[in-house]
C-alpha cells in the first residue's frame, strides 16, 4: 500500500506539472485572452470586452495590414515607466508611406478599404429635444451633448453620415482644417504642420533602412533613435550627435508600423505616437 501511495502521489505531481507546462506554453505561444478597455477599437467589441489573442512570438505569422495588434507603447521621456497596453489596427507596414487627407487614410497613394469601417465624429443639431428619438431609431449609441440647444456630437461611419444627411437630418462633419498645426500630433514640430485629419506623408522605416537626418526631420526620428533603439541623441544647433558622434544618417535596427484606432476621431494612435517598433507588438487579435 505505501508503494501504491507513493506511485499515486508521483503520478499526481507529474500530471499537475505537465498541465501547468501545457497551460503556460499555450498562454505564451499559442492563445491567451485580453481585456479591451477603450472605445477607440469599437469594431472589435468596444469597451470592457474580453477577446482571444495570439502572443506575437517566433510561432506567429507576420504582421499584415488590417491586423489588430496589442501594443506596449513606452513613454518618451521615462524609460523606467511601465508601457501602457493598447489594441490598434495596423494600416501601414515597413517600407510603406502613409498619409491622412480629409480624415481618409492613404497608403502608397491608395485609399484603404479600412476607411469604410472607421468611425468619425459628426455634429447633429435638433430643433426640439424630442427629436433625439432619432438616436434610438438609428441605433446611435455613442453621442455627447455639446450644449443646451440640442447640439450633439455623434460617432458614425461615413456611410451612416451620408444616410442621415440624405434623410434631411441637420448633420455636418467635425474635422480639422488643412494646415492647422496640432502640437499634440506627431512629430510635435511646428515646422511640420500636421493634425489628426491631415497627416503626412510619412515613410515607415524598415529594418536596415538608411534614414537621412537634418535639423527638421530629426523630430520624426528622435524617439526611434533614442527610445526604441536606445542610443544617446543630442541636437546642438544644426548638428546631430548619436552616441557622441556627428551623424547625417541613421540605419534602423528593426521594422516599424503605423497603427490607427477604429474610432478614428477618438483614438490616440500613431498620429500622436509616430512609428510603432516591432518590439512593442505583444500579440495579435484572433478574428
SVG drawing of the C-alpha trace seen along z (x, -y; Angstrom):
<svg xmlns="http://www.w3.org/2000/svg" viewBox="-40 -76 72 78">
<polyline fill="none" stroke="black" stroke-width="0.4" points="0.0,0.0 2.8,-2.6 4.3,-1.9 0.9,-2.4 0.5,-5.7 4.0,-6.9 3.2,-5.9 -0.1,-7.7 1.4,-10.9 4.2,-10.8 1.7,-10.4 -0.4,-13.2 2.5,-15.6 3.7,-14.7 0.1,-15.3 -0.1,-18.7 3.3,-19.8 2.5,-18.7 -0.7,-20.6 1.0,-23.7 3.6,-23.5 1.0,-22.9 -1.1,-25.9 1.9,-28.2 3.0,-27.1 -0.4,-27.8 -0.6,-31.2 2.7,-32.5 2.9,-30.9 -0.5,-29.9 -3.6,-31.6 -4.5,-33.9 -7.2,-36.3 -7.0,-40.1 -9.3,-42.9 -10.3,-45.7 -10.8,-48.7 -11.0,-51.5 -13.7,-52.8 -11.0,-53.5 -11.4,-50.0 -15.2,-49.7 -15.1,-47.5 -13.7,-44.6 -16.4,-44.8 -15.8,-48.1 -15.1,-48.8 -14.9,-46.1 -14.8,-43.2 -12.6,-40.1 -11.0,-38.8 -8.8,-36.0 -5.2,-36.9 -2.2,-35.0 1.1,-36.1 3.4,-37.6 6.4,-35.2 8.5,-33.2 5.4,-31.0 3.3,-33.8 2.7,-34.7 4.0,-38.0 2.1,-41.3 -0.2,-42.2 -2.1,-45.3 -5.5,-45.4 -4.3,-43.1 -5.4,-44.2 -2.5,-44.1 -1.9,-44.7 0.9,-47.2 3.1,-48.1 3.8,-51.7 6.7,-53.1 6.8,-56.7 9.1,-59.2 11.0,-60.6 10.8,-57.9 12.2,-54.6 11.5,-53.2 7.8,-53.7 5.8,-50.6 4.4,-50.7 0.7,-51.0 -1.1,-48.3 -3.4,-49.3 -5.3,-47.5 -4.9,-49.2 -5.3,-48.3 -2.2,-48.2 -2.6,-50.4 0.9,-50.8 3.8,-48.3 7.6,-48.8 8.6,-50.5 5.1,-52.0 4.3,-55.7 1.1,-56.7 -0.9,-59.9 -4.2,-61.2 -6.2,-63.6 -9.6,-64.9 -9.7,-62.1 -9.2,-59.5 -6.1,-57.1 -3.9,-56.6 -1.0,-54.1 1.4,-54.4 -1.0,-56.8 -4.0,-54.4 -7.1,-54.8 -7.6,-51.9 -10.8,-49.8 -10.3,-50.1 -11.7,-53.7 -15.2,-52.3 -15.3,-50.8 -13.7,-53.7 -15.9,-55.9 -15.8,-59.7 -17.3,-62.5 -20.2,-64.5 -22.3,-67.3 -26.1,-66.9 -28.4,-69.8 -32.1,-69.2 -34.8,-71.8 -36.6,-70.1 -35.3,-67.8 -37.9,-65.1 -36.2,-64.8 -33.4,-63.0 -35.6,-59.9 -33.6,-59.6 -30.7,-58.1 -32.8,-55.1 -34.3,-54.7 -30.9,-54.7 -29.1,-52.8 -26.7,-55.6 -25.2,-54.8 -22.1,-57.0 -23.3,-60.5 -22.3,-63.6 -24.4,-66.7 -22.5,-69.8 -24.8,-72.4 -28.4,-73.0 -29.5,-73.9 -29.9,-70.3 -26.5,-70.1 -24.8,-66.6 -21.5,-65.1 -22.1,-61.6 -19.7,-58.9 -20.7,-57.2 -19.2,-55.6 -19.0,-57.7 -21.8,-55.7 -24.1,-56.3 -23.4,-60.0 -24.5,-60.2 -27.5,-58.1 -28.7,-60.5 -27.9,-63.5 -30.0,-62.1 -32.9,-61.8 -32.7,-65.5 -31.0,-65.4 -29.1,-68.5 -25.6,-66.9 -22.2,-68.1 -18.6,-66.9 -16.4,-67.8 -12.9,-67.8 -9.7,-69.9 -8.7,-72.3 -5.7,-71.6 -2.5,-73.3 -3.8,-73.7 -0.9,-72.7 -1.8,-70.5 1.0,-70.4 -0.1,-67.0 0.3,-65.4 3.5,-63.6 6.2,-64.8 5.3,-67.7 7.3,-70.0 5.8,-73.4 7.6,-73.3 5.7,-70.1 2.1,-71.3 0.0,-68.1 -3.2,-67.3 -5.4,-64.2 -7.3,-64.8 -4.4,-66.0 -1.2,-64.0 1.9,-63.1 3.1,-61.8 5.3,-59.8 7.6,-57.0 7.6,-53.9 11.1,-52.6 12.1,-49.1 15.0,-47.2 18.3,-48.3 16.8,-51.4 19.2,-54.3 17.4,-57.4 18.8,-60.8 18.8,-63.3 18.6,-67.0 17.6,-69.7 13.9,-69.5 13.2,-65.8 15.2,-64.7 11.9,-65.3 10.5,-62.3 13.3,-60.0 14.1,-61.3 12.0,-58.6 13.1,-55.9 16.8,-56.6 16.8,-57.3 14.0,-55.3 13.2,-52.4 16.8,-51.7 18.5,-53.0 21.1,-55.4 22.2,-58.7 20.9,-61.5 22.0,-65.2 21.0,-68.1 23.3,-71.1 22.0,-73.8 22.1,-72.1 24.5,-69.3 23.0,-65.9 25.1,-63.7 24.4,-60.0 26.4,-58.3 28.6,-61.5 29.4,-61.2 28.1,-63.7 25.5,-62.0 23.8,-62.8 22.1,-59.4 20.9,-56.6 20.3,-52.9 17.2,-51.4 17.7,-48.3 14.1,-46.9 10.9,-47.2 8.3,-49.8 4.5,-50.1 1.7,-52.7 -1.5,-52.0 -4.9,-53.6 -7.9,-53.2 -11.2,-52.2 -12.9,-55.1 -10.7,-57.5 -11.6,-60.8 -11.5,-59.4 -8.3,-57.4 -4.7,-58.0 -2.6,-56.2 0.3,-56.6 -0.9,-60.1 0.1,-61.0 2.9,-58.4 4.5,-58.1 6.3,-54.9 5.5,-51.7 8.5,-49.4 8.1,-45.7 9.4,-45.1 6.3,-46.9 3.9,-44.4 2.8,-41.9 0.0,-39.9 -2.5,-39.7 -6.2,-39.5 -7.7,-36.2 -10.5,-37.0"/>
</svg>
